[in-house]
Amino acid sequence: MADIIEKNAPKGFRALVLVGNVHAMRTKVDFGPEPYLPMAGHLPRRNTLSLDISSNGVSSAWACGGQGQCGEMTFGRKGDEHARGLILTKKSNEWYDGQLFLGSVTTASVPQTTTIPSP
């Protein structure tokens, strides 16, 4: 994924890439049989801003969990409320460079199938 982004992003421009929160993590994770570096960790740090996007309260998203189960999943907790906006962190060991809080509750949409042209 990181290679596709780097090869297809026009020189001198920034690409906005929407991925799940694990793909957007910048440091190693230990969620499976072996620790691994998610996609955003393979992108050049000086040119990449990775955000964890959250909404207030309970929301849903289209995601895949264990045993290949994919569909609408619920996230968040009632009462988790943040002002709408962006908070950046300066810590280099964080999963993300910051958080983008959307405010209102979001709902899932079915994933769009897209074909990425070969370079």
Phi and psi restraints in degrees (range 20) as a CNS / XPLOR table:
assign (resid 1 and name C) (resid 2 and name N)
       (resid 2 and name CA) (resid 2 and name C) 1.0 -63.0 20.0 2
assign (resid 2 and name N) (resid 2 and name CA)
       (resid 2 and name C) (resid 3 and name N) 1.0 -39.8 20.0 2
assign (resid 2 and name C) (resid 3 and name N)
       (resid 3 and name CA) (resid 3 and name C) 1.0 -61.9 20.0 2
assign (resid 3 and name N) (resid 3 and name CA)
       (resid 3 and name C) (resid 4 and name N) 1.0 -42.5 20.0 2
assign (resid 3 and name C) (resid 4 and name N)
       (resid 4 and name CA) (resid 4 and name C) 1.0 -62.9 20.0 2
assign (resid 4 and name N) (resid 4 and name CA)
       (resid 4 and name C) (resid 5 and name N) 1.0 -42.4 20.0 2
assign (resid 4 and name C) (resid 5 and name N)
       (resid 5 and name CA) (resid 5 and name C) 1.0 -63.4 20.0 2
assign (resid 5 and name N) (resid 5 and name CA)
       (resid 5 and name C) (resid 6 and name N) 1.0 -48.4 20.0 2
assign (resid 5 and name C) (resid 6 and name N)
       (resid 6 and name CA) (resid 6 and name C) 1.0 -63.8 20.0 2
assign (resid 6 and name N) (resid 6 and name CA)
       (resid 6 and name C) (resid 7 and name N) 1.0 -39.7 20.0 2
assign (resid 6 and name C) (resid 7 and name N)
       (resid 7 and name CA) (resid 7 and name C) 1.0 -72.3 20.0 2
assign (resid 7 and name N) (resid 7 and name CA)
       (resid 7 and name C) (resid 8 and name N) 1.0 -29.0 20.0 2
assign (resid 7 and name C) (resid 8 and name N)
       (resid 8 and name CA) (resid 8 and name C) 1.0 -102.4 20.0 2
assign (resid 8 and name N) (resid 8 and name CA)
       (resid 8 and name C) (resid 9 and name N) 1.0 -9.3 20.0 2
assign (resid 8 and name C) (resid 9 and name N)
       (resid 9 and name CA) (resid 9 and name C) 1.0 -76.3 20.0 2
assign (resid 9 and name N) (resid 9 and name CA)
       (resid 9 and name C) (resid 10 and name N) 1.0 123.6 20.0 2
assign (resid 9 and name C) (resid 10 and name N)
       (resid 10 and name CA) (resid 10 and name C) 1.0 -60.5 20.0 2
assign (resid 10 and name N) (resid 10 and name CA)
       (resid 10 and name C) (resid 11 and name N) 1.0 142.2 20.0 2
assign (resid 10 and name C) (resid 11 and name N)
       (resid 11 and name CA) (resid 11 and name C) 1.0 -59.7 20.0 2
assign (resid 11 and name N) (resid 11 and name CA)
       (resid 11 and name C) (resid 12 and name N) 1.0 134.8 20.0 2
assign (resid 11 and name C) (resid 12 and name N)
       (resid 12 and name CA) (resid 12 and name C) 1.0 84.0 20.0 2
assign (resid 12 and name N) (resid 12 and name CA)
       (resid 12 and name C) (resid 13 and name N) 1.0 -1.2 20.0 2
assign (resid 12 and name C) (resid 13 and name N)
       (resid 13 and name CA) (resid 13 and name C) 1.0 -117.3 20.0 2
assign (resid 13 and name N) (resid 13 and name CA)
       (resid 13 and name C) (resid 14 and name N) 1.0 160.5 20.0 2
assign (resid 13 and name C) (resid 14 and name N)
       (resid 14 and name CA) (resid 14 and name C) 1.0 -104.5 20.0 2
assign (resid 14 and name N) (resid 14 and name CA)
       (resid 14 and name C) (resid 15 and name N) 1.0 144.3 20.0 2
assign (resid 14 and name C) (resid 15 and name N)
       (resid 15 and name CA) (resid 15 and name C) 1.0 -104.4 20.0 2
assign (resid 15 and name N) (resid 15 and name CA)
       (resid 15 and name C) (resid 16 and name N) 1.0 139.3 20.0 2
assign (resid 15 and name C) (resid 16 and name N)
       (resid 16 and name CA) (resid 16 and name C) 1.0 -98.9 20.0 2
assign (resid 16 and name N) (resid 16 and name CA)
       (resid 16 and name C) (resid 17 and name N) 1.0 116.7 20.0 2
assign (resid 16 and name C) (resid 17 and name N)
       (resid 17 and name CA) (resid 17 and name C) 1.0 -119.4 20.0 2
assign (resid 17 and name N) (resid 17 and name CA)
       (resid 17 and name C) (resid 18 and name N) 1.0 119.2 20.0 2
assign (resid 17 and name C) (resid 18 and name N)
       (resid 18 and name CA) (resid 18 and name C) 1.0 -99.4 20.0 2
assign (resid 18 and name N) (resid 18 and name CA)
       (resid 18 and name C) (resid 19 and name N) 1.0 116.4 20.0 2
assign (resid 18 and name C) (resid 19 and name N)
       (resid 19 and name CA) (resid 19 and name C) 1.0 -136.9 20.0 2
assign (resid 19 and name N) (resid 19 and name CA)
       (resid 19 and name C) (resid 20 and name N) 1.0 169.4 20.0 2
assign (resid 19 and name C) (resid 20 and name N)
       (resid 20 and name CA) (resid 20 and name C) 1.0 -65.2 20.0 2
assign (resid 20 and name N) (resid 20 and name CA)
       (resid 20 and name C) (resid 21 and name N) 1.0 162.7 20.0 2
assign (resid 20 and name C) (resid 21 and name N)
       (resid 21 and name CA) (resid 21 and name C) 1.0 -65.3 20.0 2
assign (resid 21 and name N) (resid 21 and name CA)
       (resid 21 and name C) (resid 22 and name N) 1.0 -27.9 20.0 2
assign (resid 21 and name C) (resid 22 and name N)
       (resid 22 and name CA) (resid 22 and name C) 1.0 -71.9 20.0 2
assign (resid 22 and name N) (resid 22 and name CA)
       (resid 22 and name C) (resid 23 and name N) 1.0 -43.7 20.0 2
assign (resid 22 and name C) (resid 23 and name N)
       (resid 23 and name CA) (resid 23 and name C) 1.0 -59.7 20.0 2
assign (resid 23 and name N) (resid 23 and name CA)
       (resid 23 and name C) (resid 24 and name N) 1.0 -29.5 20.0 2
assign (resid 23 and name C) (resid 24 and name N)
       (resid 24 and name CA) (resid 24 and name C) 1.0 -82.5 20.0 2
assign (resid 24 and name N) (resid 24 and name CA)
       (resid 24 and name C) (resid 25 and name N) 1.0 -6.6 20.0 2
assign (resid 24 and name C) (resid 25 and name N)
       (resid 25 and name CA) (resid 25 and name C) 1.0 -70.8 20.0 2
assign (resid 25 and name N) (resid 25 and name CA)
       (resid 25 and name C) (resid 26 and name N) 1.0 143.7 20.0 2
assign (resid 25 and name C) (resid 26 and name N)
       (resid 26 and name CA) (resid 26 and name C) 1.0 -100.8 20.0 2
assign (resid 26 and name N) (resid 26 and name CA)
       (resid 26 and name C) (resid 27 and name N) 1.0 -14.9 20.0 2
assign (resid 26 and name C) (resid 27 and name N)
       (resid 27 and name CA) (resid 27 and name C) 1.0 -120.1 20.0 2
assign (resid 27 and name N) (resid 27 and name CA)
       (resid 27 and name C) (resid 28 and name N) 1.0 163.9 20.0 2
assign (resid 27 and name C) (resid 28 and name N)
       (resid 28 and name CA) (resid 28 and name C) 1.0 -57.3 20.0 2
assign (resid 28 and name N) (resid 28 and name CA)
       (resid 28 and name C) (resid 29 and name N) 1.0 144.4 20.0 2
assign (resid 28 and name C) (resid 29 and name N)
       (resid 29 and name CA) (resid 29 and name C) 1.0 -124.5 20.0 2
assign (resid 29 and name N) (resid 29 and name CA)
       (resid 29 and name C) (resid 30 and name N) 1.0 159.5 20.0 2
assign (resid 29 and name C) (resid 30 and name N)
       (resid 30 and name CA) (resid 30 and name C) 1.0 -129.8 20.0 2
assign (resid 30 and name N) (resid 30 and name CA)
       (resid 30 and name C) (resid 31 and name N) 1.0 67.0 20.0 2
assign (resid 30 and name C) (resid 31 and name N)
       (resid 31 and name CA) (resid 31 and name C) 1.0 -100.7 20.0 2
assign (resid 31 and name N) (resid 31 and name CA)
       (resid 31 and name C) (resid 32 and name N) 1.0 -7.3 20.0 2
assign (resid 31 and name C) (resid 32 and name N)
       (resid 32 and name CA) (resid 32 and name C) 1.0 -134.6 20.0 2
assign (resid 32 and name N) (resid 32 and name CA)
       (resid 32 and name C) (resid 33 and name N) 1.0 -154.4 20.0 2
assign (resid 32 and name C) (resid 33 and name N)
       (resid 33 and name CA) (resid 33 and name C) 1.0 -64.5 20.0 2
assign (resid 33 and name N) (resid 33 and name CA)
       (resid 33 and name C) (resid 34 and name N) 1.0 -29.4 20.0 2
assign (resid 33 and name C) (resid 34 and name N)
       (resid 34 and name CA) (resid 34 and name C) 1.0 -139.0 20.0 2
assign (resid 34 and name N) (resid 34 and name CA)
       (resid 34 and name C) (resid 35 and name N) 1.0 145.0 20.0 2
assign (resid 34 and name C) (resid 35 and name N)
       (resid 35 and name CA) (resid 35 and name C) 1.0 -61.2 20.0 2
assign (resid 35 and name N) (resid 35 and name CA)
       (resid 35 and name C) (resid 36 and name N) 1.0 147.3 20.0 2
assign (resid 35 and name C) (resid 36 and name N)
       (resid 36 and name CA) (resid 36 and name C) 1.0 -148.9 20.0 2
assign (resid 36 and name N) (resid 36 and name CA)
       (resid 36 and name C) (resid 37 and name N) 1.0 162.7 20.0 2
assign (resid 36 and name C) (resid 37 and name N)
       (resid 37 and name CA) (resid 37 and name C) 1.0 -99.2 20.0 2
assign (resid 37 and name N) (resid 37 and name CA)
       (resid 37 and name C) (resid 38 and name N) 1.0 115.4 20.0 2
assign (resid 37 and name C) (resid 38 and name N)
       (resid 38 and name CA) (resid 38 and name C) 1.0 -63.8 20.0 2
assign (resid 38 and name N) (resid 38 and name CA)
       (resid 38 and name C) (resid 39 and name N) 1.0 172.1 20.0 2
assign (resid 38 and name C) (resid 39 and name N)
       (resid 39 and name CA) (resid 39 and name C) 1.0 -52.4 20.0 2
assign (resid 39 and name N) (resid 39 and name CA)
       (resid 39 and name C) (resid 40 and name N) 1.0 -49.8 20.0 2
assign (resid 39 and name C) (resid 40 and name N)
       (resid 40 and name CA) (resid 40 and name C) 1.0 -61.9 20.0 2
assign (resid 40 and name N) (resid 40 and name CA)
       (resid 40 and name C) (resid 41 and name N) 1.0 -26.5 20.0 2
assign (resid 40 and name C) (resid 41 and name N)
       (resid 41 and name CA) (resid 41 and name C) 1.0 -68.3 20.0 2
assign (resid 41 and name N) (resid 41 and name CA)
       (resid 41 and name C) (resid 42 and name N) 1.0 -15.4 20.0 2
assign (resid 41 and name C) (resid 42 and name N)
       (resid 42 and name CA) (resid 42 and name C) 1.0 -92.1 20.0 2
assign (resid 42 and name N) (resid 42 and name CA)
       (resid 42 and name C) (resid 43 and name N) 1.0 -6.2 20.0 2
assign (resid 42 and name C) (resid 43 and name N)
       (resid 43 and name CA) (resid 43 and name C) 1.0 -89.6 20.0 2
assign (resid 43 and name N) (resid 43 and name CA)
       (resid 43 and name C) (resid 44 and name N) 1.0 151.1 20.0 2
assign (resid 43 and name C) (resid 44 and name N)
       (resid 44 and name CA) (resid 44 and name C) 1.0 -62.1 20.0 2
assign (resid 44 and name N) (resid 44 and name CA)
       (resid 44 and name C) (resid 45 and name N) 1.0 122.8 20.0 2
assign (resid 44 and name C) (resid 45 and name N)
       (resid 45 and name CA) (resid 45 and name C) 1.0 -58.8 20.0 2
assign (resid 45 and name N) (resid 45 and name CA)
       (resid 45 and name C) (resid 46 and name N) 1.0 -40.0 20.0 2
assign (resid 45 and name C) (resid 46 and name N)
       (resid 46 and name CA) (resid 46 and name C) 1.0 -66.9 20.0 2
assign (resid 46 and name N) (resid 46 and name CA)
       (resid 46 and name C) (resid 47 and name N) 1.0 -19.4 20.0 2
assign (resid 46 and name C) (resid 47 and name N)
       (resid 47 and name CA) (resid 47 and name C) 1.0 -111.6 20.0 2
assign (resid 47 and name N) (resid 47 and name CA)
       (resid 47 and name C) (resid 48 and name N) 1.0 9.4 20.0 2
assign (resid 47 and name C) (resid 48 and name N)
       (resid 48 and name CA) (resid 48 and name C) 1.0 -125.8 20.0 2
assign (resid 48 and name N) (resid 48 and name CA)
       (resid 48 and name C) (resid 49 and name N) 1.0 135.8 20.0 2
assign (resid 48 and name C) (resid 49 and name N)
       (resid 49 and name CA) (resid 49 and name C) 1.0 -122.8 20.0 2
assign (resid 49 and name N) (resid 49 and name CA)
       (resid 49 and name C) (resid 50 and name N) 1.0 115.1 20.0 2
assign (resid 49 and name C) (resid 50 and name N)
       (resid 50 and name CA) (resid 50 and name C) 1.0 -109.1 20.0 2
assign (resid 50 and name N) (resid 50 and name CA)
       (resid 50 and name C) (resid 51 and name N) 1.0 124.9 20.0 2
assign (resid 50 and name C) (resid 51 and name N)
       (resid 51 and name CA) (resid 51 and name C) 1.0 -120.0 20.0 2
assign (resid 51 and name N) (resid 51 and name CA)
       (resid 51 and name C) (resid 52 and name N) 1.0 142.9 20.0 2
assign (resid 51 and name C) (resid 52 and name N)
       (resid 52 and name CA) (resid 52 and name C) 1.0 -94.8 20.0 2
assign (resid 52 and name N) (resid 52 and name CA)
       (resid 52 and name C) (resid 53 and name N) 1.0 121.9 20.0 2
assign (resid 52 and name C) (resid 53 and name N)
       (resid 53 and name CA) (resid 53 and name C) 1.0 -99.3 20.0 2
assign (resid 53 and name N) (resid 53 and name CA)
       (resid 53 and name C) (resid 54 and name N) 1.0 128.7 20.0 2
assign (resid 53 and name C) (resid 54 and name N)
       (resid 54 and name CA) (resid 54 and name C) 1.0 -134.0 20.0 2
assign (resid 54 and name N) (resid 54 and name CA)
       (resid 54 and name C) (resid 55 and name N) 1.0 153.3 20.0 2
assign (resid 54 and name C) (resid 55 and name N)
       (resid 55 and name CA) (resid 55 and name C) 1.0 -118.3 20.0 2
assign (resid 55 and name N) (resid 55 and name CA)
       (resid 55 and name C) (resid 56 and name N) 1.0 167.6 20.0 2
assign (resid 55 and name C) (resid 56 and name N)
       (resid 56 and name CA) (resid 56 and name C) 1.0 -74.7 20.0 2
assign (resid 56 and name N) (resid 56 and name CA)
       (resid 56 and name C) (resid 57 and name N) 1.0 136.4 20.0 2
assign (resid 56 and name C) (resid 57 and name N)
       (resid 57 and name CA) (resid 57 and name C) 1.0 72.3 20.0 2
assign (resid 57 and name N) (resid 57 and name CA)
       (resid 57 and name C) (resid 58 and name N) 1.0 -152.3 20.0 2
assign (resid 57 and name C) (resid 58 and name N)
       (resid 58 and name CA) (resid 58 and name C) 1.0 -85.0 20.0 2
assign (resid 58 and name N) (resid 58 and name CA)
       (resid 58 and name C) (resid 59 and name N) 1.0 131.4 20.0 2
assign (resid 58 and name C) (resid 59 and name N)
       (resid 59 and name CA) (resid 59 and name C) 1.0 -134.1 20.0 2
assign (resid 59 and name N) (resid 59 and name CA)
       (resid 59 and name C) (resid 60 and name N) 1.0 172.7 20.0 2
assign (resid 59 and name C) (resid 60 and name N)
       (resid 60 and name CA) (resid 60 and name C) 1.0 -129.8 20.0 2
assign (resid 60 and name N) (resid 60 and name CA)
       (resid 60 and name C) (resid 61 and name N) 1.0 155.3 20.0 2
assign (resid 60 and name C) (resid 61 and name N)
       (resid 61 and name CA) (resid 61 and name C) 1.0 -148.3 20.0 2
assign (resid 61 and name N) (resid 61 and name CA)
       (resid 61 and name C) (resid 62 and name N) 1.0 156.6 20.0 2
assign (resid 61 and name C) (resid 62 and name N)
       (resid 62 and name CA) (resid 62 and name C) 1.0 -84.0 20.0 2
assign (resid 62 and name N) (resid 62 and name CA)
       (resid 62 and name C) (resid 63 and name N) 1.0 120.5 20.0 2
assign (resid 62 and name C) (resid 63 and name N)
       (resid 63 and name CA) (resid 63 and name C) 1.0 -150.2 20.0 2
assign (resid 63 and name N) (resid 63 and name CA)
       (resid 63 and name C) (resid 64 and name N) 1.0 169.2 20.0 2
assign (resid 63 and name C) (resid 64 and name N)
       (resid 64 and name CA) (resid 64 and name C) 1.0 -117.8 20.0 2
assign (resid 64 and name N) (resid 64 and name CA)
       (resid 64 and name C) (resid 65 and name N) 1.0 133.3 20.0 2
assign (resid 64 and name C) (resid 65 and name N)
       (resid 65 and name CA) (resid 65 and name C) 1.0 -110.4 20.0 2
assign (resid 65 and name N) (resid 65 and name CA)
       (resid 65 and name C) (resid 66 and name N) 1.0 -157.9 20.0 2
assign (resid 65 and name C) (resid 66 and name N)
       (resid 66 and name CA) (resid 66 and name C) 1.0 -63.2 20.0 2
assign (resid 66 and name N) (resid 66 and name CA)
       (resid 66 and name C) (resid 67 and name N) 1.0 156.7 20.0 2
assign (resid 66 and name C) (resid 67 and name N)
       (resid 67 and name CA) (resid 67 and name C) 1.0 57.6 20.0 2
assign (resid 67 and name N) (resid 67 and name CA)
       (resid 67 and name C) (resid 68 and name N) 1.0 28.4 20.0 2
assign (resid 67 and name C) (resid 68 and name N)
       (resid 68 and name CA) (resid 68 and name C) 1.0 66.0 20.0 2
assign (resid 68 and name N) (resid 68 and name CA)
       (resid 68 and name C) (resid 69 and name N) 1.0 22.5 20.0 2
assign (resid 68 and name C) (resid 69 and name N)
       (resid 69 and name CA) (resid 69 and name C) 1.0 -82.2 20.0 2
assign (resid 69 and name N) (resid 69 and name CA)
       (resid 69 and name C) (resid 70 and name N) 1.0 116.1 20.0 2
assign (resid 69 and name C) (resid 70 and name N)
       (resid 70 and name CA) (resid 70 and name C) 1.0 -118.9 20.0 2
assign (resid 70 and name N) (resid 70 and name CA)
       (resid 70 and name C) (resid 71 and name N) 1.0 144.0 20.0 2
assign (resid 70 and name C) (resid 71 and name N)
       (resid 71 and name CA) (resid 71 and name C) 1.0 160.8 20.0 2
assign (resid 71 and name N) (resid 71 and name CA)
       (resid 71 and name C) (resid 72 and name N) 1.0 -168.2 20.0 2
assign (resid 71 and name C) (resid 72 and name N)
       (resid 72 and name CA) (resid 72 and name C) 1.0 -71.4 20.0 2
assign (resid 72 and name N) (resid 72 and name CA)
       (resid 72 and name C) (resid 73 and name N) 1.0 124.9 20.0 2
assign (resid 72 and name C) (resid 73 and name N)
       (resid 73 and name CA) (resid 73 and name C) 1.0 -124.7 20.0 2
assign (resid 73 and name N) (resid 73 and name CA)
       (resid 73 and name C) (resid 74 and name N) 1.0 147.5 20.0 2
assign (resid 73 and name C) (resid 74 and name N)
       (resid 74 and name CA) (resid 74 and name C) 1.0 -98.4 20.0 2
assign (resid 74 and name N) (resid 74 and name CA)
       (resid 74 and name C) (resid 75 and name N) 1.0 137.8 20.0 2
assign (resid 74 and name C) (resid 75 and name N)
       (resid 75 and name CA) (resid 75 and name C) 1.0 -132.0 20.0 2
assign (resid 75 and name N) (resid 75 and name CA)
       (resid 75 and name C) (resid 76 and name N) 1.0 164.7 20.0 2
assign (resid 75 and name C) (resid 76 and name N)
       (resid 76 and name CA) (resid 76 and name C) 1.0 87.5 20.0 2
assign (resid 76 and name N) (resid 76 and name CA)
       (resid 76 and name C) (resid 77 and name N) 1.0 176.0 20.0 2
assign (resid 76 and name C) (resid 77 and name N)
       (resid 77 and name CA) (resid 77 and name C) 1.0 -133.1 20.0 2
assign (resid 77 and name N) (resid 77 and name CA)
       (resid 77 and name C) (resid 78 and name N) 1.0 142.8 20.0 2
assign (resid 77 and name C) (resid 78 and name N)
       (resid 78 and name CA) (resid 78 and name C) 1.0 -61.9 20.0 2
assign (resid 78 and name N) (resid 78 and name CA)
       (resid 78 and name C) (resid 79 and name N) 1.0 135.1 20.0 2
assign (resid 78 and name C) (resid 79 and name N)
       (resid 79 and name CA) (resid 79 and name C) 1.0 97.2 20.0 2
assign (resid 79 and name N) (resid 79 and name CA)
       (resid 79 and name C) (resid 80 and name N) 1.0 -11.4 20.0 2
assign (resid 79 and name C) (resid 80 and name N)
       (resid 80 and name CA) (resid 80 and name C) 1.0 -78.4 20.0 2
assign (resid 80 and name N) (resid 80 and name CA)
       (resid 80 and name C) (resid 81 and name N) 1.0 98.0 20.0 2
assign (resid 80 and name C) (resid 81 and name N)
       (resid 81 and name CA) (resid 81 and name C) 1.0 -124.2 20.0 2
assign (resid 81 and name N) (resid 81 and name CA)
       (resid 81 and name C) (resid 82 and name N) 1.0 134.7 20.0 2
assign (resid 81 and name C) (resid 82 and name N)
       (resid 82 and name CA) (resid 82 and name C) 1.0 -133.4 20.0 2
assign (resid 82 and name N) (resid 82 and name CA)
       (resid 82 and name C) (resid 83 and name N) 1.0 151.1 20.0 2
assign (resid 82 and name C) (resid 83 and name N)
       (resid 83 and name CA) (resid 83 and name C) 1.0 -65.8 20.0 2
assign (resid 83 and name N) (resid 83 and name CA)
       (resid 83 and name C) (resid 84 and name N) 1.0 146.1 20.0 2
assign (resid 83 and name C) (resid 84 and name N)
       (resid 84 and name CA) (resid 84 and name C) 1.0 -66.1 20.0 2
assign (resid 84 and name N) (resid 84 and name CA)
       (resid 84 and name C) (resid 85 and name N) 1.0 132.1 20.0 2
assign (resid 84 and name C) (resid 85 and name N)
       (resid 85 and name CA) (resid 85 and name C) 1.0 152.7 20.0 2
assign (resid 85 and name N) (resid 85 and name CA)
       (resid 85 and name C) (resid 86 and name N) 1.0 -172.1 20.0 2
assign (resid 85 and name C) (resid 86 and name N)
       (resid 86 and name CA) (resid 86 and name C) 1.0 -115.9 20.0 2
assign (resid 86 and name N) (resid 86 and name CA)
       (resid 86 and name C) (resid 87 and name N) 1.0 133.0 20.0 2
assign (resid 86 and name C) (resid 87 and name N)
       (resid 87 and name CA) (resid 87 and name C) 1.0 -124.8 20.0 2
assign (resid 87 and name N) (resid 87 and name CA)
       (resid 87 and name C) (resid 88 and name N) 1.0 117.9 20.0 2
assign (resid 87 and name C) (resid 88 and name N)
       (resid 88 and name CA) (resid 88 and name C) 1.0 -98.0 20.0 2
assign (resid 88 and name N) (resid 88 and name CA)
       (resid 88 and name C) (resid 89 and name N) 1.0 148.9 20.0 2
assign (resid 88 and name C) (resid 89 and name N)
       (resid 89 and name CA) (resid 89 and name C) 1.0 -113.6 20.0 2
assign (resid 89 and name N) (resid 89 and name CA)
       (resid 89 and name C) (resid 90 and name N) 1.0 155.0 20.0 2
assign (resid 89 and name C) (resid 90 and name N)
       (resid 90 and name CA) (resid 90 and name C) 1.0 -106.4 20.0 2
assign (resid 90 and name N) (resid 90 and name CA)
       (resid 90 and name C) (resid 91 and name N) 1.0 5.4 20.0 2
assign (resid 90 and name C) (resid 91 and name N)
       (resid 91 and name CA) (resid 91 and name C) 1.0 -81.0 20.0 2
assign (resid 91 and name N) (resid 91 and name CA)
       (resid 91 and name C) (resid 92 and name N) 1.0 128.0 20.0 2
assign (resid 91 and name C) (resid 92 and name N)
       (resid 92 and name CA) (resid 92 and name C) 1.0 -79.0 20.0 2
assign (resid 92 and name N) (resid 92 and name CA)
       (resid 92 and name C) (resid 93 and name N) 1.0 -13.4 20.0 2
assign (resid 92 and name C) (resid 93 and name N)
       (resid 93 and name CA) (resid 93 and name C) 1.0 -99.6 20.0 2
assign (resid 93 and name N) (resid 93 and name CA)
       (resid 93 and name C) (resid 94 and name N) 1.0 9.1 20.0 2
assign (resid 93 and name C) (resid 94 and name N)
       (resid 94 and name CA) (resid 94 and name C) 1.0 -79.1 20.0 2
assign (resid 94 and name N) (resid 94 and name CA)
       (resid 94 and name C) (resid 95 and name N) 1.0 155.4 20.0 2
assign (resid 94 and name C) (resid 95 and name N)
       (resid 95 and name CA) (resid 95 and name C) 1.0 -63.1 20.0 2
assign (resid 95 and name N) (resid 95 and name CA)
       (resid 95 and name C) (resid 96 and name N) 1.0 -36.3 20.0 2
assign (resid 95 and name C) (resid 96 and name N)
       (resid 96 and name CA) (resid 96 and name C) 1.0 -128.2 20.0 2
assign (resid 96 and name N) (resid 96 and name CA)
       (resid 96 and name C) (resid 97 and name N) 1.0 163.5 20.0 2
assign (resid 96 and name C) (resid 97 and name N)
       (resid 97 and name CA) (resid 97 and name C) 1.0 -83.8 20.0 2
assign (resid 97 and name N) (resid 97 and name CA)
       (resid 97 and name C) (resid 98 and name N) 1.0 -11.4 20.0 2
assign (resid 97 and name C) (resid 98 and name N)
       (resid 98 and name CA) (resid 98 and name C) 1.0 173.6 20.0 2
assign (resid 98 and name N) (resid 98 and name CA)
       (resid 98 and name C) (resid 99 and name N) 1.0 -176.3 20.0 2
assign (resid 98 and name C) (resid 99 and name N)
       (resid 99 and name CA) (resid 99 and name C) 1.0 -126.6 20.0 2
assign (resid 99 and name N) (resid 99 and name CA)
       (resid 99 and name C) (resid 100 and name N) 1.0 139.9 20.0 2
assign (resid 99 and name C) (resid 100 and name N)
       (resid 100 and name CA) (resid 100 and name C) 1.0 -111.7 20.0 2
assign (resid 100 and name N) (resid 100 and name CA)
       (resid 100 and name C) (resid 101 and name N) 1.0 114.0 20.0 2
assign (resid 100 and name C) (resid 101 and name N)
       (resid 101 and name CA) (resid 101 and name C) 1.0 -96.3 20.0 2
assign (resid 101 and name N) (resid 101 and name CA)
       (resid 101 and name C) (resid 102 and name N) 1.0 123.7 20.0 2
assign (resid 101 and name C) (resid 102 and name N)
       (resid 102 and name CA) (resid 102 and name C) 1.0 -84.7 20.0 2
assign (resid 102 and name N) (resid 102 and name CA)
       (resid 102 and name C) (resid 103 and name N) 1.0 -18.5 20.0 2
assign (resid 102 and name C) (resid 103 and name N)
       (resid 103 and name CA) (resid 103 and name C) 1.0 92.4 20.0 2
assign (resid 103 and name N) (resid 103 and name CA)
       (resid 103 and name C) (resid 104 and name N) 1.0 -96.5 20.0 2
assign (resid 103 and name C) (resid 104 and name N)
       (resid 104 and name CA) (resid 104 and name C) 1.0 -68.9 20.0 2
assign (resid 104 and name N) (resid 104 and name CA)
       (resid 104 and name C) (resid 105 and name N) 1.0 162.1 20.0 2
assign (resid 104 and name C) (resid 105 and name N)
       (resid 105 and name CA) (resid 105 and name C) 1.0 -67.6 20.0 2
assign (resid 105 and name N) (resid 105 and name CA)
       (resid 105 and name C) (resid 106 and name N) 1.0 139.8 20.0 2
assign (resid 105 and name C) (resid 106 and name N)
       (resid 106 and name CA) (resid 106 and name C) 1.0 -106.9 20.0 2
assign (resid 106 and name N) (resid 106 and name CA)
       (resid 106 and name C) (resid 107 and name N) 1.0 160.7 20.0 2
assign (resid 106 and name C) (resid 107 and name N)
       (resid 107 and name CA) (resid 107 and name C) 1.0 -126.5 20.0 2
assign (resid 107 and name N) (resid 107 and name CA)
       (resid 107 and name C) (resid 108 and name N) 1.0 159.0 20.0 2
assign (resid 107 and name C) (resid 108 and name N)
       (resid 108 and name CA) (resid 108 and name C) 1.0 -76.3 20.0 2
assign (resid 108 and name N) (resid 108 and name CA)
       (resid 108 and name C) (resid 109 and name N) 1.0 152.0 20.0 2
assign (resid 108 and name C) (resid 109 and name N)
       (resid 109 and name CA) (resid 109 and name C) 1.0 -127.0 20.0 2
assign (resid 109 and name N) (resid 109 and name CA)
       (resid 109 and name C) (resid 110 and name N) 1.0 151.7 20.0 2
assign (resid 109 and name C) (resid 110 and name N)
       (resid 110 and name CA) (resid 110 and name C) 1.0 -64.7 20.0 2
assign (resid 110 and name N) (resid 110 and name CA)
       (resid 110 and name C) (resid 111 and name N) 1.0 139.5 20.0 2
assign (resid 110 and name C) (resid 111 and name N)
       (resid 111 and name CA) (resid 111 and name C) 1.0 -62.6 20.0 2
assign (resid 111 and name N) (resid 111 and name CA)
       (resid 111 and name C) (resid 112 and name N) 1.0 144.3 20.0 2
assign (resid 111 and name C) (resid 112 and name N)
       (resid 112 and name CA) (resid 112 and name C) 1.0 -87.2 20.0 2
assign (resid 112 and name N) (resid 112 and name CA)
       (resid 112 and name C) (resid 113 and name N) 1.0 132.2 20.0 2
assign (resid 112 and name C) (resid 113 and name N)
       (resid 113 and name CA) (resid 113 and name C) 1.0 -86.8 20.0 2
assign (resid 113 and name N) (resid 113 and name CA)
       (resid 113 and name C) (resid 114 and name N) 1.0 122.9 20.0 2
assign (resid 113 and name C) (resid 114 and name N)
       (resid 114 and name CA) (resid 114 and name C) 1.0 -131.6 20.0 2
assign (resid 114 and name N) (resid 114 and name CA)
       (resid 114 and name C) (resid 115 and name N) 1.0 139.4 20.0 2
assign (resid 114 and name C) (resid 115 and name N)
       (resid 115 and name CA) (resid 115 and name C) 1.0 -102.5 20.0 2
assign (resid 115 and name N) (resid 115 and name CA)
       (resid 115 and name C) (resid 116 and name N) 1.0 125.5 20.0 2
assign (resid 115 and name C) (resid 116 and name N)
       (resid 116 and name CA) (resid 116 and name C) 1.0 -93.5 20.0 2
assign (resid 116 and name N) (resid 116 and name CA)
       (resid 116 and name C) (resid 117 and name N) 1.0 124.0 20.0 2
assign (resid 116 and name C) (resid 117 and name N)
       (resid 117 and name CA) (resid 117 and name C) 1.0 -65.4 20.0 2
assign (resid 117 and name N) (resid 117 and name CA)
       (resid 117 and name C) (resid 118 and name N) 1.0 146.0 20.0 2
assign (resid 117 and name C) (resid 118 and name N)
       (resid 118 and name CA) (resid 118 and name C) 1.0 -73.2 20.0 2
assign (resid 118 and name N) (resid 118 and name CA)
       (resid 118 and name C) (resid 119 and name N) 1.0 144.0 20.0 2
